[in-house]
Structure formats: C-alpha cells, structure tokens
Amino acid sequence: MSERSADKGVHELKVSAVVEETADARTLVFEVPDELSERFRYRPGQFLTLRVPSARTGSVARCYSLCSSPHCDDRIAVTVKRIADGYASNLICDTVAVGDLITVLEPSGSFGPRELDADVLLCAAGSGITPVLSIIKSIMVGGRGNVVVLYANRDRRSVIFADVLDDLTYRYPGRLQVLHWLESERGLPTAAAVEELVRPHSGRDWFLCGPAGFMTVVGAAAHALRVPTTRIHTEEYRSLQSNPFDKPIHTNGNTPLGDVAVVEVDIDGETHILKWPKHTPLLDVLLDNGIDAPYVCRESACGTCVCSVKQGRTRMRQNEALIDDELALGLTLACQTLPESPRVHIAFDQ
Ligand SMILES: Cc1cc2nc3c(=O)[nH]c(=O)nc-3n(C[C@H](O)[C@H](O)[C@H](O)COP(=O)(O)OP(=O)(O)OC[C@H]3O[C@@H](n4cnc5c(N)ncnc54)[C@H](O)[C@@H]3O)c2cc1C
C-alpha cells in the first residue's frame, strides 16, 4: 500500500485509452478529474511517476515522460516502450487496460525549454521521443521557435509517432524538420555522423533524451562541435532505485556533536529553522522533520527537489539535473545538498 498520500502529490488516475503505437510501445491516456486539474498542470518535457505493483517488493516506481502537450492536448498521456527483460515496462504493456486505476505522482522534472520562441535541436532515440514530441507540439502551437529533431530507431517499424511527426512536418513546413536515423539502414549512430548531421543547427539549445549509449554518442558530437555545456539539456532514461511511494527512509540520528549546521528553509509559505547534520542531504533532514518537500528520484537525476541557496555555502554529492547557468544562479538539489557553512538559508521557490 502507498505510504504517501494525496496531499503529498500521490493520486489515482483512470486510464481512458490505451493506444498501440508500435509492437513494443503503448500510450496510456489518463482522465484527470476536475478537482485535480491544477495539480496536473505540466510543462512540455515533464514526466509522471507510476506505481507498478510488485509481488516481491510491494511496488516499484517508474518515470514516464508526458507525450501530450499542455498547449494542444485535452488529456495527459505517457508512452511506455518495452525493455528486454524489464519488469515494469512489460507489465504495463501487457496488462494495463481502459478503466484501470493507476497510482501516480504529479508531473515533475526540469527537462524542456524555458520558453517556446527559441530555435532548438532535439535528439531522441526510441522512447526518448516522448518528451520530445511534447516539446515539438508545444513549440509549434504555443510558440514561434523552429525545431530540428534527430530521431534514432532500430528500424522503420519501431519508430514511435512516425505518422504524428509526418503530419506535424506537413503542417509546419519550414519550422519543423525531422532527421530519422534507422540502425537497420545505417548501423548505430556514431559521434562523427551525428556531428555532420546536426552541425548546421549546433548553435541552438540541445535537448537530448534516450538511453545512456545514445546520450554518450550525441554528447560526444556536441563536444566536438564545441557546444557550451550550458546549452546541452539531458534526460537519461533509467529505472529508479528508490521508491517515492514508500514512506521516506529516516536517518539514524547518530550525528556527532559539532557536525551540525543550522538551516532556515522557506517552503510552502512557511519558514523552518532546523539542525542540519553535515553528512545528511537536505531532503532527508526535511523529511525527517515531517516537512512535505518535493522529490521523486533521490538520485540527482529528475530535478524535482530543486531549491535556491539564498545565504551560506553548500555542496552537492552529485548532480545530473542542473546545468552550469542554474548552479551560478544558486540552484541546488535538496536530495544531494550538504552544508558547507554553519548557517544556510534555502528557499523552495522554483
Ligand atoms: C525522467 C525519466 C523519464 C522516462 N520516460 C520514459 C518514457 O517516456 N518511456 C519509456 O518507455 N521509458 C521511460 N523512462 C524509463 C522508465 O522509467 C524505465 O526505466 C523503463 O521502462 C524500464 O523499466 P523496467 O522496469 O521495464 O525495466 P527494469 O526491470 O528496471 O530493467 C531495465 C533494464 O535493466 C536491466 N536490469 C534490471 N535490473 C538489473 C540489475 N539488477 N542488474 C543488471 N541489469 C538489470 C534489465 O534487464 C533491463 O534491461 C524514463 C525514465 C526517466 C528517469
């Protein structure tokens, strides 16, 4: 049973349609009741976290990007692609049917453009197209930007949203260009080939989404083209190790005396003054104190727990979500942040 409740962002949504996109991918369309519509407002590029039952552990949590666009789609939807031997993706594709209730966390994540009028380069492989489709539709309908998409797939039959992309390209000539890469015809994409393909568009902001191997290849192409890291935004697909639907794990409290900072935290219109042990991430401190801080992955990847350091010094154990520009603005991830000065002031204002 889920230990986080509706006021912590956990809800049950009814599946209103299941669409077979390819042999390996299904889109789940959800019905959001009117009273939850505010909670399910989202930005293109964000994802839902689904609770998937497991006989062994009770449940596992898996993130799925929204392929729908807040600018033109009435219903929210995610697309799930089977992974060989994957637990949740196969269970979802095999068993989820119209009318099922699925437990989900509210939309989350920081991937996606801040504004829709700038030109962007989007690079996706396989199911990495889901947030990319949401971004494309949002820019086309809600903005004035031009979009080039590099989209890699195994073969023609595995291309998710092939018709939708063709249709969008037809409707927005001159604004949208899709460069398909099929492994069946050209082998796996190499950094040198990607570099050649995207060179004319390399001055734009880059948004990369897909499995680790693809990200490495496109990252290497970006590096070769000397694209500043501040213009490269990534969403790496992987399974969560932790389970945000479970009760948060509390720290053991065996903190040596003297190894404690004091933190003032502004969150949800309240201010809390707390002791912050120097080796305990801020998010753990907040949850230990019963404060309803936002989080999903607790692994620095999703960006849900982003907050601002207003005063004092902190450091992160690791960071996969924030780019240099955001760090320069004082942003940090609560799940990774440790204190470096005796007093720190943090605000959840993002
Ligand atoms: C922000 C975000 C957005 C995402 N969006 C999407 C999306 O839109 N669509 C989509 O399809 N996916 C998406 N994903 C990926 C998704 O969350 C899952 O990771 C994916 O569905 C695989 O989950 P699974 O349970 O089927 O596979 P898992 O059971 O987690 O297995 C994944 C792979 O790892 C291997 N594996 C599992 N356990 C081990 C182990 N202990 N040791 C070695 N190998 C192991 C499996 O054999 C398999 O190949 C997203 C991920 C993130 C973080």
The ligand as an SDF file (V2000), in Angstrom:
LIG
                    3D

 53 58  0  0  0  0  0  0  0  0999 V2000
   12.7390   11.0090  -16.2090 C   0  0  0  0  0  0  0  0  0  0  0  0
   12.5100    9.6920  -16.9290 C   0  0  0  0  0  0  0  0  0  0  0  0
   11.5730    9.6150  -17.9490 C   0  0  0  0  0  0  0  0  0  0  0  0
   11.3400    8.4100  -18.6010 C   0  0  0  0  0  0  0  0  0  0  0  0
   10.4350    8.3670  -19.6050 N   0  0  0  0  0  0  0  0  0  0  0  0
   10.2000    7.2000  -20.2580 C   0  0  0  0  0  0  0  0  0  0  0  0
    9.2390    7.1500  -21.3330 C   0  0  0  0  0  0  0  0  0  0  0  0
    8.6200    8.1540  -21.6870 O   0  0  0  0  0  0  0  0  0  0  0  0
    9.0270    5.9510  -21.9310 N   0  0  0  0  0  0  0  0  0  0  0  0
    9.7070    4.8190  -21.5660 C   0  0  0  0  0  0  0  0  0  0  0  0
    9.4490    3.7490  -22.1420 O   0  0  0  0  0  0  0  0  0  0  0  0
   10.6360    4.8520  -20.5610 N   0  0  0  0  0  0  0  0  0  0  0  0
   10.8770    5.9950  -19.8970 C   0  0  0  0  0  0  0  0  0  0  0  0
   11.7860    6.0290  -18.8650 N   0  0  0  0  0  0  0  0  0  0  0  0
   12.4270    4.7770  -18.4410 C   0  0  0  0  0  0  0  0  0  0  0  0
   11.4900    4.0270  -17.4590 C   0  0  0  0  0  0  0  0  0  0  0  0
   11.3540    4.7810  -16.2700 O   0  0  0  0  0  0  0  0  0  0  0  0
   12.0280    2.6400  -17.0730 C   0  0  0  0  0  0  0  0  0  0  0  0
   13.3710    2.7660  -16.6850 O   0  0  0  0  0  0  0  0  0  0  0  0
   11.8840    1.6530  -18.2220 C   0  0  0  0  0  0  0  0  0  0  0  0
   10.5160    1.4870  -18.5750 O   0  0  0  0  0  0  0  0  0  0  0  0
   12.4440    0.2790  -17.8170 C   0  0  0  0  0  0  0  0  0  0  0  0
   11.7960   -0.1610  -16.6750 O   0  0  0  0  0  0  0  0  0  0  0  0
   11.5320   -1.7150  -16.4300 P   0  0  0  0  0  0  0  0  0  0  0  0
   11.0100   -1.8930  -15.0520 O   0  0  0  0  0  0  0  0  0  0  0  0
   10.7720   -2.3150  -17.5500 O   0  0  0  0  0  0  0  0  0  0  0  0
   12.9880   -2.3040  -16.5470 O   0  0  0  0  0  0  0  0  0  0  0  0
   13.8900   -2.7910  -15.3570 P   0  0  0  0  0  0  0  0  0  0  0  0
   13.3480   -4.0300  -14.7570 O   0  0  0  0  0  0  0  0  0  0  0  0
   14.1620   -1.6530  -14.4660 O   0  0  0  0  0  0  0  0  0  0  0  0
   15.1680   -3.1580  -16.1890 O   0  0  0  0  0  0  0  0  0  0  0  0
   15.7900   -2.2140  -17.0900 C   0  0  0  0  0  0  0  0  0  0  0  0
   16.9970   -2.8930  -17.7210 C   0  0  0  0  0  0  0  0  0  0  0  0
   17.9670   -3.0780  -16.7390 O   0  0  0  0  0  0  0  0  0  0  0  0
   18.2460   -4.4640  -16.6350 C   0  0  0  0  0  0  0  0  0  0  0  0
   18.3280   -4.7020  -15.2010 N   0  0  0  0  0  0  0  0  0  0  0  0
   17.3440   -4.6350  -14.3080 C   0  0  0  0  0  0  0  0  0  0  0  0
   17.8130   -4.9060  -13.0850 N   0  0  0  0  0  0  0  0  0  0  0  0
   19.1330   -5.1490  -13.2540 C   0  0  0  0  0  0  0  0  0  0  0  0
   20.1900   -5.4970  -12.3820 C   0  0  0  0  0  0  0  0  0  0  0  0
   19.9810   -5.6330  -11.0610 N   0  0  0  0  0  0  0  0  0  0  0  0
   21.4290   -5.6460  -12.8980 N   0  0  0  0  0  0  0  0  0  0  0  0
   21.6490   -5.5090  -14.2120 C   0  0  0  0  0  0  0  0  0  0  0  0
   20.6840   -5.1930  -15.1020 N   0  0  0  0  0  0  0  0  0  0  0  0
   19.4720   -5.0240  -14.6140 C   0  0  0  0  0  0  0  0  0  0  0  0
   17.0840   -5.2120  -17.2610 C   0  0  0  0  0  0  0  0  0  0  0  0
   17.4810   -6.4770  -17.7650 O   0  0  0  0  0  0  0  0  0  0  0  0
   16.6920   -4.2620  -18.3310 C   0  0  0  0  0  0  0  0  0  0  0  0
   17.4880   -4.4470  -19.4770 O   0  0  0  0  0  0  0  0  0  0  0  0
   12.0580    7.2440  -18.2130 C   0  0  0  0  0  0  0  0  0  0  0  0
   12.9970    7.3180  -17.1680 C   0  0  0  0  0  0  0  0  0  0  0  0
   13.2280    8.5290  -16.5360 C   0  0  0  0  0  0  0  0  0  0  0  0
   14.2320    8.6010  -15.4140 C   0  0  0  0  0  0  0  0  0  0  0  0
  1  2  1  0
  2  3  1  0
  2 52  2  0
  3  4  2  0
  4  5  1  0
  4 50  1  0
  5  6  2  0
  6  7  1  0
  6 13  1  0
  7  8  2  0
  7  9  1  0
  9 10  1  0
 10 11  2  0
 10 12  1  0
 12 13  2  0
 13 14  1  0
 14 15  1  0
 14 50  1  0
 15 16  1  0
 16 17  1  0
 16 18  1  0
 18 19  1  0
 18 20  1  0
 20 21  1  0
 20 22  1  0
 22 23  1  0
 23 24  1  0
 24 25  2  0
 24 26  1  0
 24 27  1  0
 27 28  1  0
 28 29  2  0
 28 30  1  0
 28 31  1  0
 31 32  1  0
 32 33  1  0
 33 34  1  0
 33 48  1  0
 34 35  1  0
 35 36  1  0
 35 46  1  0
 36 37  1  0
 36 45  1  0
 37 38  2  0
 38 39  1  0
 39 40  1  0
 39 45  2  0
 40 41  1  0
 40 42  2  0
 42 43  1  0
 43 44  2  0
 44 45  1  0
 46 47  1  0
 46 48  1  0
 48 49  1  0
 50 51  2  0
 51 52  1  0
 52 53  1  0
M  END
$$$$
